[in-house]
Amino acid sequence: MKRAMVGVVGLVAVAGTAMADDTVRLAPVNSGAMKKIGYYMPNRLELSDDKPATLKKVPDGLEAPLYGVLPIAGAPGLVFHIVVDEPAGKPSRLLVDSNGNGDLTDDDAAEWGGKPQGADSKFTMYNGTAKVDIGEAGAPFVAALGVYRFDPSDPQRAQLKNVLLYYRDYAREGEASIGGKTYRVMLADEGAAGDFSKAVKKVSAGGGEVADGPAPQILIDVNGNGKFDNRGEKFDVTKPFNIAGTTYEIAGLTRSGDAFTIAKSSQAVAEIPTPPDHEVGKTILAFEATTMDGKTLRFPGDYKGKVVMLDFWATWCGPCMAEVPGLVKVYDAYHSKGFEVLGISLDQPDSADKVKKVNTEKGMTWTQVYDGKGWKAQVAQMYAIDSIPATFLVDGDTGVILAKGGQLRGESLEKTIQEALAKKAGK
């Protein structure tokens, strides 16, 4: 494949030293990658009463062991076994063959602890960390996996009775110069397969049948806001992607993910816009929309002198509806003092009557925008909304975001509104 190189400069993140070639060199993140990346993708490990033939030695005293083998690559010949020992009435134990040698007696103890599976649950969920060496021979990379298991006696999760869930808490990170601009980048092995270069075949729950696991991703902080957004900053390493109007692709990426090049591609794909920067203190993106009573609304321009909460919700969203009684109470108490609410409904097509009925029944007397497009609602797309409830408290005069998310939920809501109105009145 013919490639036009774009002068990519690789930097080792830990040392911060530029290399004098076009190779991107990324340093390992052995643990803590999930928080840096901002999300995780759970993978399933089927557990069984049958002890694998490759497991040569286990500690004495196992009472009710379930066995599993992580489908994760390491140096040739390594097999990463896991045992969950769950004796009735006793704490669960997790044993991990971190060095992949088939001996569970020569590994460091895994982190593993239990907690209630919900606020008032009688069931116990366990979670912790497993470590496995996914490096090459002579070049170790001890990688952390987040692991968790729901209570096998929970009838609501019967399908997970014999399943351990795990995700990558490791990655590679550094910087790359793309089109003459330097970006922070990370490589994420989404399938926790020990391979940063491609999607790896995984055995299905029934055994035998295989399917591609999720592809590794390259994360690029395109807008420079210090985090990796789901839209416009996360790309499949095996496919072309567009940065600032130019299409690129990755070349020379191996399983280890330590070095590769980014080249202009012969293909062309569309650029994906990054989400607006809607952190507290930033100016919210303005929009124009048609309300459910047929009027044209301009946000935030139509809310001069007010403090307005923009609320993305839907009648089918349980957490959204759970917030409604508290929001109605606060709205009724502070509406006359300058507090407004603008609802953006993500309900499905042909749901206008349902939305109006819920508004009436629940006392939601504020203005609503509903265009019948669900998750593809115009305003939701502009704001890159991918989960609800999503809320922003905005100063109607300046458009500045005063609060968002958890600050506008539950018991925090009233205090946040009080403080915002008091501050605005003091100007």
C-alpha positions in Angstrom: 0.0 0.0 0.0 1.5 3.3 -1.0 1.7 5.9 1.8 2.5 9.6 2.0 4.1 10.1 5.4 3.1 13.2 7.3 6.0 13.8 9.6 4.6 12.3 12.7 6.8 12.9 15.7 6.5 10.3 18.5 7.0 11.2 22.1 7.4 8.8 25.1 4.9 10.2 27.6 6.9 9.4 30.7 10.2 10.9 29.6 8.6 13.6 27.3 11.5 13.2 24.8 10.8 13.7 21.1 12.2 11.1 18.7 13.9 12.3 15.6 11.8 10.1 13.2 8.2 9.7 12.1 7.4 7.0 14.6 4.8 7.4 17.4 6.2 5.8 20.5 3.8 5.2 23.4 4.6 4.3 26.9 2.8 1.6 28.9 0.1 2.5 31.4 0.1 -0.7 33.5 -3.0 0.3 35.6 -5.4 3.2 36.0 -6.1 3.5 32.3 -9.9 3.3 32.7 -10.0 6.6 34.6 -7.7 8.3 32.0 -9.8 7.0 29.1 -13.1 7.7 30.8 -15.1 4.5 30.1 -14.7 0.8 29.9 -16.2 -2.1 27.9 -17.0 -5.3 29.9 -15.9 -8.6 28.5 -17.3 -12.0 29.7 -15.3 -14.9 31.0 -17.3 -18.1 31.3 -16.6 -20.0 34.6 -16.8 -23.8 34.9 -16.5 -26.6 37.5 -14.1 -28.3 35.2 -10.4 -27.7 35.9 -8.4 -27.0 32.8 -5.7 -29.5 31.9 -3.3 -26.6 31.6 -3.7 -25.6 35.2 -1.0 -27.7 36.9 -1.0 -26.5 40.5 -3.6 -24.8 42.8 -3.4 -23.8 46.5 -4.6 -26.2 49.2 -8.0 -25.6 50.7 -10.1 -24.6 47.7 -13.7 -25.4 48.7 -16.0 -24.4 45.8 -13.8 -23.4 42.9 -15.0 -22.2 39.5 -12.3 -22.2 36.8 -11.7 -19.9 33.8 -9.0 -19.1 31.2 -8.6 -15.5 30.1 -8.6 -15.3 26.3 -5.7 -12.8 26.4 -2.4 -12.9 24.6 1.0 -13.0 26.2 4.4 -14.5 25.3 4.2 -17.9 23.6 3.2 -20.7 25.9 1.5 -18.6 28.6 -2.0 -19.4 29.7 -3.7 -17.1 32.2 -5.9 -19.1 34.5 -8.5 -17.6 37.0 -10.2 -19.3 39.9 -13.1 -17.9 41.8 -13.6 -19.9 45.1 -17.1 -19.3 46.4 -17.9 -21.5 49.5 -21.4 -21.1 50.8 -21.6 -18.6 53.7 -17.9 -17.6 53.3 -16.2 -14.7 51.5 -15.3 -15.3 47.9 -11.6 -15.5 46.8 -10.0 -14.7 43.5 -6.9 -16.4 42.3 -5.1 -15.2 39.2 -2.2 -16.9 37.3 -0.5 -13.6 36.6 2.6 -15.1 35.1 0.7 -17.6 33.0 2.8 -20.7 34.0 -0.1 -22.9 35.2 0.8 -22.5 38.8 -1.6 -20.6 41.1 0.7 -20.8 44.1 3.5 -18.5 43.0 1.5 -15.4 42.1 0.8 -12.2 44.2 -2.6 -12.1 45.8 -5.3 -10.5 43.6 -7.3 -7.6 44.9 -10.9 -8.8 45.6 -13.6 -7.5 47.9 -17.3 -7.6 48.4 -19.9 -4.9 48.8 -23.8 -4.8 48.7 -25.1 -5.1 45.2 -27.3 -2.1 45.7 -28.3 0.3 48.5 -30.6 -2.2 50.2 -29.6 -5.4 48.5 -29.1 -8.7 50.2 -26.8 -9.8 47.5 -23.1 -9.3 47.4 -21.1 -8.1 44.4 -17.3 -8.7 44.3 -14.8 -6.6 42.4 -11.1 -6.1 42.2 -8.0 -6.3 40.0 -6.3 -9.1 38.1 -2.8 -8.6 36.7 -1.4 -10.5 33.8 1.9 -10.2 31.8 0.9 -9.4 28.2 4.4 -8.4 27.2 6.7 -10.1 24.7 9.5 -12.4 25.8 12.1 -10.3 27.5 9.8 -7.2 27.5 7.3 -7.6 30.3 4.1 -5.6 30.4 2.2 -6.4 33.6 -1.3 -5.2 32.7 -4.2 -4.7 35.1 -7.7 -5.9 34.4 -10.7 -4.6 36.3 -12.8 -7.7 37.3 -16.2 -8.0 38.9 -18.8 -10.6 39.6 -22.5 -10.2 40.5 -23.9 -12.4 43.2 -24.6 -15.8 41.5 -27.7 -16.3 43.6 -29.4 -13.1 42.3 -32.3 -14.3 40.2 -32.4 -11.0 38.3 -28.9 -11.8 36.9 -29.3 -15.5 36.4 -27.6 -15.2 33.0 -24.4 -14.2 34.7 -24.4 -17.0 37.3 -21.3 -18.5 35.8 -19.7 -15.3 34.4 -16.8 -13.2 35.6 -16.8 -9.7 33.9 -13.5 -8.0 33.2 -12.2 -4.9 31.3 -8.9 -3.4 30.4 -7.4 -1.0 33.0 -4.2 -0.8 31.0 -3.3 1.1 27.8 -0.5 2.9 26.1 -0.2 6.7 26.0 1.9 9.5 24.6 1.8 12.2 22.0 1.7 12.4 18.2 2.1 15.2 15.7 -0.7 15.0 13.1 -0.8 17.5 10.3 1.8 19.7 12.1 -0.1 19.8 15.4 0.7 17.8 18.5 -2.1 15.8 20.2 -2.3 13.6 23.3 -3.1 10.1 22.3 -3.8 6.7 24.0 -4.2 3.2 22.6 -7.1 1.2 24.2 -7.3 -2.6 24.0 -11.1 -2.7 24.2 -11.4 -6.4 24.2 -8.8 -6.8 26.9 -7.2 -9.4 24.5 -3.5 -8.3 25.0 -3.3 -7.1 21.4 -3.4 -3.5 20.4 -3.3 -4.1 16.7 -6.6 -5.8 15.8 -9.8 -7.3 16.9 -9.1 -10.8 18.4 -11.3 -13.8 17.9 -13.1 -14.8 21.0 -14.8 -18.1 22.0 -18.6 -17.7 22.4 -20.4 -18.7 25.6 -21.4 -22.0 24.0 -17.7 -22.8 23.2 -16.3 -23.5 19.8 -18.0 -20.8 17.8 -15.8 -17.6 17.6 -16.5 -14.0 16.8 -14.4 -10.9 16.6 -14.1 -9.1 19.8 -14.2 -5.3 19.9 -11.4 -3.6 17.9 -8.7 -1.6 19.7 -9.2 2.2 19.6 -6.8 5.1 19.2 -8.0 8.0 21.3 -6.9 11.5 20.2 -7.6 14.6 22.2 -8.6 16.6 19.0 -10.1 19.6 20.8 -7.4 19.7 23.5 -9.9 19.8 26.4 -7.8 17.2 28.4 -10.2 14.3 28.0 -11.2 11.8 25.3 -14.7 12.4 24.0 -16.8 9.6 22.5 -17.5 11.5 19.4 -14.8 12.6 17.1 -11.9 11.5 19.3 -12.2 7.7 19.3 -11.2 5.7 16.2 -10.8 2.0 15.2 -7.1 1.4 14.7 -7.9 -0.8 11.7 -9.8 1.9 9.8 -9.1 5.4 8.3 -10.1 8.4 10.3 -10.3 12.2 9.6 -8.5 14.8 11.7 -8.9 18.5 10.7 -10.2 17.6 7.2 -7.5 15.1 6.3 -7.9 11.3 6.3 -5.2 9.3 8.0 -4.6 5.6 8.8 -2.3 3.7 11.2 0.6 1.6 9.8 3.1 -0.7 11.4 1.0 -1.3 14.6 1.9 -4.6 16.3 0.4 -6.5 19.2 2.5 -4.6 21.7 1.3 -1.2 20.5 4.5 0.4 21.5 5.3 2.1 18.2 3.6 2.8 14.8 3.2 5.5 12.2 0.2 7.7 11.2 0.1 8.3 7.5 -2.2 10.2 5.0 -4.6 7.6 3.6 -5.5 7.0 0.0 -9.1 6.7 1.2 -11.4 9.5 2.3 -13.8 9.5 5.3 -15.8 12.3 6.8 -14.6 14.2 9.8 -16.6 13.6 12.9 -17.1 16.9 14.8 -16.1 16.8 18.5 -18.7 17.6 21.1 -19.0 21.2 22.3 -17.0 22.0 25.5 -19.8 22.1 28.0 -17.9 22.2 31.3 -19.0 24.5 34.1 -17.8 28.0 33.4 -17.9 27.6 29.6 -20.5 29.2 27.3 -23.2 26.8 26.2 -23.9 26.2 22.5 -26.9 28.3 21.4 -29.7 26.8 19.3 -33.1 27.5 17.9 -36.0 25.0 18.2 -39.7 24.6 17.9 -41.5 24.0 21.2 -44.4 21.6 21.6 -46.9 24.5 21.4 -45.5 25.5 18.0 -43.5 28.5 19.0 -39.9 29.3 17.9 -37.5 29.3 20.9 -34.0 30.7 21.0 -31.8 29.3 23.7 -30.4 30.9 25.8 -31.4 34.2 24.3 -35.0 34.0 25.3 -34.1 33.6 29.0 -32.6 37.0 29.7 -32.6 37.8 33.4 -33.2 34.1 34.3 -31.4 31.1 35.5 -32.5 28.2 33.2 -32.0 24.5 33.5 -31.7 22.6 30.2 -33.0 19.1 30.9 -32.5 16.2 28.4 -35.0 13.5 29.4 -37.6 10.9 28.1 -40.8 9.4 29.5 -39.2 5.9 29.1 -36.1 6.9 31.2 -36.5 5.6 34.7 -33.8 7.8 36.3 -35.2 10.8 34.5 -38.7 10.2 35.8 -37.3 9.6 39.3 -36.0 13.2 39.3 -39.3 14.7 38.3 -41.0 15.1 41.7 -38.0 16.9 43.1 -37.7 19.1 40.0 -41.4 20.1 40.1 -41.1 21.0 43.8 -38.0 23.2 43.2 -39.5 24.8 40.0 -42.7 25.7 41.9 -40.7 27.2 44.7 -38.2 29.2 42.7 -39.9 30.0 39.3 -41.2 33.3 40.6 -37.6 34.2 41.6 -36.2 33.7 38.2 -35.7 29.9 37.8 -36.8 28.4 34.5 -36.6 24.9 33.0 -36.5 23.9 29.3 -37.1 20.2 28.6 -35.6 18.4 25.6 -37.5 15.1 25.1 -35.7 12.2 23.6 -39.0 10.2 23.2 -39.5 8.1 20.1 -41.6 9.0 17.0 -45.3 9.4 17.5 -45.0 10.0 21.2 -46.1 13.6 21.4 -49.4 12.7 23.1 -47.6 10.6 25.6 -45.1 13.4 26.4 -48.0 15.9 26.9 -49.9 13.4 29.1 -46.9 12.8 31.3 -46.2 16.6 31.6 -49.8 17.2 32.7 -49.9 14.2 35.2 -46.6 15.0 36.8 -47.0 18.8 36.9 -44.2 19.5 34.5 -45.5 23.0 33.4 -42.3 24.3 31.8 -41.6 24.5 28.1 -40.8 21.3 26.2 -39.1 20.6 22.9 -39.9 17.3 21.2 -39.1 16.5 17.6 -39.8 12.8 17.6 -36.3 11.7 16.7 -35.3 9.9 20.0 -31.5 9.9 20.4 -31.2 11.7 17.1 -33.2 14.7 18.3 -31.7 17.8 16.8 -30.5 19.5 20.0 -29.3 16.2 21.5 -27.1 15.7 18.4 -25.7 19.2 18.6 -24.8 18.6 22.3 -23.5 15.0 21.7 -25.9 13.7 24.4 -25.3 9.9 24.8 -27.0 9.3 28.2 -29.9 10.8 30.1 -30.8 12.5 32.3 -28.4 15.2 31.2 -28.8 18.6 32.7 -27.1 22.1 32.4 -27.9 25.1 34.5 -27.3 28.3 32.4 -27.2 32.0 33.0 -29.7 33.4 30.5 -27.8 36.6 30.1 -24.4 35.3 29.4 -25.0 31.7 28.4 -22.4 30.6 30.9 -22.8 27.1 32.4 -23.3 27.4 36.2 -23.7 23.7 37.1 -24.4 20.4 35.4 -25.0 16.7 36.0 -25.0 15.6 39.6 -25.2 19.1 40.9 -28.8 19.2 39.5 -30.0 15.9 40.8 -31.6 14.7 44.1 -30.9 16.7 47.2 -28.3 18.8 45.5 -30.8 20.4 43.1 -32.4 22.9 45.4 -29.1 24.1 47.0 -27.6 24.6 43.5 -30.6 26.7 42.3 -30.6 28.7 45.5 -26.9 29.6 45.1 -27.3 30.4 41.4 -30.3 32.8 42.0 -28.6 34.5 45.0 -25.4 35.1 42.9 -27.4 36.5 40.0 -29.4 38.8 42.3 -26.2 40.1 43.8 -24.8 41.2 40.5 
